[in-house]
Amino acid sequence: MAVLVTKWFGIFLIDEKNGKVIDKRLMPKDPDIIAERLATVQRGSLLDDERELAAKMPKVFVSNARQSELGKPIFYDSSFLDHVAFGFDEGIMHNAMLGLGKLRTSEPIPRDRNLVHAIRGLDDLIESSNLLNERLHEWYGMHFPELSDIAKDDRYAGLIAEHGDRESIIRELGIDISSMGADIDDDDLKEMTGLAETLISLYEETERMRRYIEDIASEAAPNMCALVDAPLSARLISLAGGLERLSSLPSSTVQLLGAEKAMFRHLRSGKRPPKHGVIYQHPDVHRSPYWQRGKIARALAGKVLISAKIDANKGVFRGDILREEFEARVKDIRERYPEAPKRPQDKGGQKKKRGNRPRR
C-alpha cells in the first residue's frame, strides 16, 4: 500500500512497508511558486500533482486529513524525506516561507473573523456606558435625585443632555414634584450635560454595533442564526475564535464555551463542574428547571455544532430542520424528567448535604 505525502519541496508516493519513494513531483525551485502552492495547501485545497500521483495507484493512504478525498488518512512519519537530498537548500526554504507569510497575511479576512473583534468591542462599549451611567446618576443625583425613579438608561441621559437643569426637565415631563436635590452652578451643570451627551453617543454606538454584528452573523452563519439567533451565534463564534474553529470543536466544548473559569475552578478545587457556558442565554436553557438544563444544553450544543459545520462548509440551509429537531428533543426531555431528582440518602435515612468534592 502506498502513502501520499506532501512536503514543502514536493509531493511523494511512498511504499508504506519499506519507505521507498515510488514516484514524486518536486516543487519548482522558485520561492514564489512554492509559496503559492503552500498557500493553496493551507487553505485546505488539493494540488493537481497530488491528484495525479494518487491516481497512479488503485488505493492509497494519505498523511493529512486535507487529502481525505484521495484516500484514508493515517499517521505516517515522513521525517526521513530530506529537502537537501532533493536539491533544495535553506535559502529556497527561507524565501518560500517569507513569501507564504506575505500571501496569507494579505488575503481577505473572512467576515466571521470580524465577529471576534466586534463582540469584544460591543462588550467594551457596554462596560464603558455602564460606568458612565453610574457616574452620571451619582453626580446628577445631587441636583435631582428623584429623576432616577422616573427615567432609566438612555432616557435618563437624554433628558439631562437636552434640558440640563432640574426645572426644565420637570416642565418637559409635565409632573408636579418637589425635589430634595441641591442647586448647582452653571459650570457644574455644563459638565454634567456634556457627560450625558457622551453617554448618549455610547448608547447609539452600542446599538449600531449590535446591528452590525447581527448582519455579519446572519450572512456568515445562517443555519446557526436560525437555531440560536444572531447575537448568541456571534458570541459563540467569537468565543471559539472563528466559525471554522467552532465547527472543529467537540460538542462538549461548545456546550461549555464561556464557562472556562468555572471549569478550571472545578479542576483545581473539586467543585461541581459547569453544565453550560454562554449557551445558557438560549431561552430553552435558562427558562428550564435546573435539573433539565444540562440535558437541554447538551442537546443544543450538538445542534449548534452541526449548524456550524454546515455554515463553515457553505452547505445547504437546514436551520429550520435543526431547530425542529432540537425543539422535539426539548419536549422529550421535559416529558421524561418532569420532577427534580431525589437527593441520595445516607444509612441513617437523612438526606446528604451537597458539598464540595474533596481535593485529590
N, C-alpha and C positions, 0 to 999 in steps of 0.2 A: 504494500500500500504506500502511496506517495503522499507527501505533505507539502502544501503550498505555503511558502514563507516569503514575506515581503520585508526587505531591509531598505535602509535609506539609499543604498547604492545598487539595488537590483531586486528582482523577483526570482525565486528559486523553487524548482520542483525537486524534492529530496526523497530518496528512498528511506522509509521510516526505519527499516531494520538495520541497515549498515551506514546510514548517514551520507551516502554518496549523492552528489548532485546529478540528477537525471537530465535536467535541462534548465536553462536560465535565460533571463532577459535583463541585461545590465542597463543601468541608467546612463544617459549621455553624460559625458564629462563636462557638463555645462551647469554651473551652480544655479542659474536662473531656471532652467528647465527642471532640475531636480527639485527646487523649491516649489514650483507649480504642481508637480506630481505629488509631492508630500502634502501640500495643502489639500489636494483632492482626497488623499487618503484620510487626513484628519477630519475632513467634512463627512466621512463615512461612505464615500463612493468607491466604486471598484475601478481599477485601471484596466485599460484594454489588454495590456500584457498579462495581467492576472487571469483574465477570461481566456486568453489564448493558451496559456500554459495549462490551466485546469481542463481545457477541452482535449488535451492530449491523452488523458487517462480516463478510463471508464468511471472511476470513482477515486476521489481524493479527500484527504483531510485538510483542514485549514488551521492556521495557527492564530487566527484572530476572529472574533465574533463578527467583525465587519464583513468578513468574506463568507458568512454562513450561507449565502446564496449559491456558492460554488461547492460547498461540502460541509461535513460535520466539524465544528470547531473542537480542537483538542489542545492540551498543553504540550508544547514541543520546545525543547531547549535548542535554540539555533545560534548560541553564542560562539560556536566553532567557526561560523562564517565570518571571516576577517576581511574588512574592506581593502586593506593593503594588499592582500593576496590577489585581489581582483583589479588592482591598478588604481585605486582611489586613495589619495593621500589626505593628510589632515587639513591642508589648505582648502581643498574642494569641499570637505565636510563643513569647515568653518563658514565659508562663503554661502553654502547652501542653507545652513541653519539661520544665518543672518537674513537671507532673502525670504526664508519661510516666515520668520518673525515679522518682517515688514508686510508681507502679503496678508497674514492673518489679522494683524492689528488694523489694517486699512479696510478690512471687509465691513460691509454694512452690518450694524448691530441688529439682531432680531428684536422685534417690538416687545416681546415678552420680557427681554432682559431689562428694558426700561422700567418695568414694574418694580424691580428690586429697589431702585433708587426712588421711584415715585412714591412707593408705600412708606419708605423711610422719611422722605420729605414730608409726606402727609402727617406722619407721627410727630415730626418736629414742629410742624405748624400747629397741630392740636396742643402739644405741650406748651408752646410759646403763648398761644391765645389763652390757655387756661391760667398761666402765670399772670399775664397782663390783666385778665378779667378779675382775678383775685385781688391784684393790686388796685385796680380801679374801684372795686367795691369797698375796699378798706379806706381808700383816700377820699372818694366822693361821699362815702358813708358818713364822714364827719360833718358834711354840709346837708345831706338829705338822706338819712339812714332808711327812711320808710320806702324809698324807691326800689330797694332790692326785693320787697314783698310784692311790688306792683308789676315790675318788668324783669325779664330774665335775659341773660346772654346778649345776643345781638340787639335785642330791643332796648335793653338797659344802656348799652354803649351808644346806640343810635340816638336815644333821647338826649344824652349828655353832649354828644358831638354836634347835634343840630340846634339845641336850645340852650345848653350851658347851665345857667343858674336855676335855682330851685323854683322860683316863682314862674318862670317861663314854662318849665316842664309841667307844673301844676295846671297852668292855663291850657296847655296842649292836651293834657289828659282829661280835663274837664271834671276834676274832682275837688272836693272840699276837704282839705286836710291841714292840720296844724302840725308842722314838723318840729321835731326836737333838736334838729341839727343846728350847728353854729353858722354864723355868717362868715364869708371868706372874702379875701381881696380879689380884685380883678386879675392880677398877675397869677395868683394861685389857680383861679378858675380857668385861665387860659391854658395852663399846663395840663390840667385835668381834661379839658376839652381835646387837646392835642393827643393825649394818651388814648382817649376814647376813639378818635379818628384812626389812630394806628391800629387799634383793636378791630375796628370795623373792616379795615383793609385786610387784616389777617383772616377774618371770617370769610371775606369774599374770596381770598386766595385759596383757603381751605376747600370751599365749595367748588371752585374751578378745578382744583387738583383732584377732587373726588370724581368729577365728571370725566376728566382726562383718564383716570385710572379705569373707570368703568368702560370707556370707549376702547382702550387698549385690550383689556381683559376679554371683552366681547368679541373683538376681532381675532385675538391670538388663541383664545380657548373657548370657543362657542359651546362645546359639549360640557365643559366644567361649569360655565355660567348657567347653562340650563339646569344643571344638577344642584349647584350650591350658591347661585347668584354671583354677580361680578365682583363685589367687594371681598367676599370670602375667597373666591378663586384667586384674585390678585394677591391677597395676603398669603395664601398657601404657596403660590409661585414665588413670591418674594422670599419667604422663609426657606424654601428649597434651593434658592439661587438660580431659578430659571425653570421654564416649562420642561425642557429636555431632561434636566436633572431630576425634577419631580417625577417624571414618567419612569425613571430608572430606580426609584426607591421602593422598598418593600412596603406593603400596606400598613404594617405595624408602625413603621417610621412616619408615614403620612398621618396616621392617627394621633401621633404624639408631637407633631410639629408645633412649636411654640411652647412646649412644656419641658424644655431641656433642663431648666433649673430644678423643677420638681423631680425629674428623673435622676439627675446627679445627686440630689438630696436623698433619694431612695437608695441609690447605690452606696452612698457614703455612710448614711446613718441607719439604714434598715427601715426607714419609714415606708408606709404603704405607697406603691408605685402609682403614678397618674394613669387615669383611664382615657384621657383625651387632652389635646392641646387646643390650638386656635379653632379646631373643628367644632369645639363646644359652642361657637357662635351660631351654628345652624339651629333653627327653631326646633326641629325634631329631636335634637340632642339636649339643649338646655331646658326645654319645657317638659321633658320626660322625668319620671321619678328616678331617684338616684340609682336604684338597683337595675334600671333598664339602660342607663346612659352609656355604660361601657359597651354593651352589645350593639346598641344603635350606632355609636361612634365607630365601632369596628366595621359594621356593615357599610356605613357611609364612606369610610376610608377606602374600602375595596372598590366602591363605585367611582370615587374620585380618581383613584389610580387608573382604572380602565379608561375613564374620560380623558385623563391627561395623556395616556399613551395614544389615544386616537387623535387628539389635538396636536401632539408633538409630531406625529407622522402624517398630518394633514389628511386624516381619514374622513369617511362619510359621517354625516351628522347622526348621532344616536343618543343625544342628550335626553330627549323625551322618553325613550325606551329605558334608559338607565334610571331616570327619575321614577318611572312607574315601578320598575323592579325594586328600587330602594323603598318606595312607599309600601309596597307589598311586604317587604321584609320587616319594616317597622310595625306594620299591622300584626304580623305573625309574632313578633317579639312581645308586643303588648298583650296579645291573647294568651301566650304561653306563660308569661310572668306577670300576672295581674297584681300580685301581692309581694310585699317585701319578704326576702328570705328570713327565716328564723335564725336568731343568733345561737351558736353552739353552746351547750350547757356542760358544766363540769360534773364530776361524780356526785357532788352534793346537791345537784339539781338547780344550782344557781347559774344565771347567765354569765358567761365570761365577759369581762370588760375588754373593749377594744383598746389596745395599746400599741406602742411602737415595738417592732420586732427587735430582738436582741442583736447587738452588733456581732458580726462574725470576726 
